[in-house]
Amino acid sequence: MKEFMNEVVEKKNSTHQGRNIRFAREFKGLSQQDLGDKINKQQSEISKIENQEVIENEILERIAHVLDISADFLRNFDFRSATKNFYNDATIHSAGKSQDVVNQGDQSQIFNYYPLEQVMEMTTKLLNMQKEHYEKEMRLLEEKHEIDKEKTLLKQELEFLKSSK
C-alpha cells in the first residue's frame, strides 16, 4: 500500500502542466508571442505559465482551445511516466553488457550498463514512438473538432428549418 501511495504522489508531482503547454505549443509551431496574442496575454506571461507546474483551469482551457487539443492532455501528460518503464527494464539481456547485483536486505537490484550507442538508439526510438503517438492523437482531435463543428452547423440548420416552418 505504501508503494502505491508513493507512486501516486510521484505521478502527481511529476506532471508539469506548463511543460505540457510548451510541448504542445512548439509542436503546433507557435512562439510564446503567437500563443499570447491568441489568448490576450503578453509573451512574458506565457513564459511564466510554461514554468508553472499547475495552471489555473480557466487559462488551461483557453490554451487547450487555442492549440486545438484536449485540456486533459495538458493536465495529465507525464513524460517521466511515459519513459520510466523504458529505462527501468532490467530484464533485457544481450552479449557484451556487464551487470552488477547489489543486495539490499531481502531485495537484490540488477544494474545494467548499456553502451552509449544503445542508450541513444533506445531513446531515439522512444521519442519517435511518442511523437507518432502524439501526432496520431492530434489528428484524431482535429477530426473530432471538425465533426463537432459539422454537428453544430447541422443543429443550427435544423433550428433554422424548424423556425422557418
C-alpha positions in Angstrom: 0.0 0.0 0.0 2.8 2.4 0.9 4.4 1.8 -2.6 1.1 2.6 -4.2 0.8 5.8 -2.3 4.4 6.8 -3.2 3.6 6.1 -6.9 0.5 8.3 -6.7 2.5 11.1 -5.1 5.3 10.7 -7.6 2.9 10.7 -10.5 1.1 13.8 -9.2 4.4 15.6 -8.6 5.9 14.6 -12.0 3.1 16.0 -14.2 4.1 19.5 -15.2 1.3 21.3 -17.0 3.5 24.2 -18.1 5.9 21.9 -19.8 2.9 20.2 -21.5 1.8 23.6 -22.8 5.3 24.4 -24.1 5.5 20.9 -25.8 2.0 21.4 -27.5 2.8 25.0 -28.4 6.1 24.1 -30.0 4.5 21.1 -31.8 2.0 23.4 -33.3 4.8 25.7 -34.4 3.7 28.7 -32.3 6.0 31.1 -30.4 5.1 32.3 -26.9 4.2 35.6 -28.6 1.8 33.9 -31.0 0.1 32.0 -28.2 -0.1 35.1 -26.1 -1.7 37.0 -28.9 -4.4 34.3 -29.3 -5.3 34.4 -25.6 -4.7 38.1 -24.9 -1.6 37.6 -22.8 1.9 39.0 -23.1 4.8 36.8 -24.1 6.2 37.2 -20.6 3.0 35.8 -19.1 3.2 32.8 -21.4 6.7 32.2 -20.3 5.6 32.3 -16.6 2.7 29.9 -17.4 5.1 27.4 -19.0 7.2 27.4 -15.9 4.3 26.6 -13.6 3.7 23.1 -12.5 -0.1 23.6 -12.1 -2.1 26.0 -14.2 -5.4 27.7 -13.4 -8.2 25.7 -15.1 -9.6 28.7 -17.0 -6.3 29.5 -18.5 -5.5 25.9 -19.2 -8.9 25.5 -21.0 -8.3 28.7 -23.1 -4.9 27.5 -24.1 -6.2 24.0 -25.0 -8.9 25.6 -27.1 -6.4 27.8 -29.0 -4.0 24.9 -29.5 -6.9 22.7 -30.5 -6.0 19.9 -28.2 -7.5 18.2 -25.1 -7.2 20.1 -21.8 -6.8 16.7 -20.2 -3.6 16.2 -22.2 -2.2 19.5 -20.8 -3.3 18.5 -17.3 -2.2 14.9 -17.2 0.5 14.0 -19.7 3.6 12.8 -17.8 6.8 12.4 -19.8 8.6 10.8 -16.8 5.9 8.1 -16.5 6.0 7.5 -20.2 9.7 6.9 -20.1 10.0 5.3 -16.7 9.4 1.7 -17.7 11.6 2.0 -20.7 14.6 2.8 -18.5 13.8 0.6 -15.6 13.5 -2.7 -17.6 16.2 -4.8 -16.0 15.3 -8.0 -17.9 16.9 -7.1 -21.2 20.0 -9.2 -21.7 22.4 -9.2 -24.6 26.0 -10.2 -25.1 28.7 -7.7 -24.2 26.9 -6.0 -21.4 28.1 -6.1 -17.8 25.8 -6.3 -14.8 26.3 -5.6 -11.1 24.0 -7.1 -8.5 23.6 -5.0 -5.3 22.0 -6.8 -2.3 19.8 -4.6 0.0 18.4 -6.7 2.8 15.8 -9.0 1.3 16.0 -7.4 -2.1 18.5 -7.5 -5.0 18.8 -4.9 -7.7 20.4 -5.5 -11.0 22.1 -2.6 -12.6 22.7 -3.0 -16.4 25.4 -1.0 -18.1 24.4 -0.3 -21.7 26.8 1.2 -24.3 26.0 4.8 -25.1 25.1 4.0 -28.6 22.4 1.6 -27.4 21.0 4.1 -24.9 20.9 6.8 -27.7 19.2 4.3 -30.1 16.6 3.3 -27.5 16.0 6.9 -26.5 15.5 7.9 -30.2 13.1 5.1 -30.8 11.1 6.0 -27.7 10.9 9.7 -28.7 9.9 8.7 -32.2 7.2 6.4 -30.9 5.9 9.2 -28.6 6.0 11.7 -31.4 4.0 9.3 -33.6 1.5 8.7 -30.8 1.2 12.5 -30.2 0.7 13.2 -33.9 -2.0 10.5 -34.1 -3.7 11.9 -31.1 -3.6 15.4 -32.7 -5.1 14.1 -35.9 -7.9 12.4 -34.0 -8.5 15.5 -32.0 -8.6 17.6 -35.2 -11.1 15.1 -36.8 -13.2 15.3 -33.6 -13.1 19.1 -33.7 -14.2 19.0 -37.4 -17.0 16.6 -36.5 -18.1 18.8 -33.6 -18.1 21.8 -36.0 -20.2 19.9 -38.5 -22.6 18.8 -35.8 -23.0 22.4 -34.6 -23.7 23.6 -38.1 -26.3 20.8 -38.6 -28.0 21.7 -35.4 -28.2 25.4 -36.4 -29.6 24.4 -39.8 -32.2 22.2 -38.1 -33.2 25.0 -35.8 -33.4 27.3 -38.8 -35.6 24.9 -40.7 -37.9 24.4 -37.6 -38.3 28.1 -37.1 -39.0 28.7 -40.8 -42.0 26.3 -40.8 
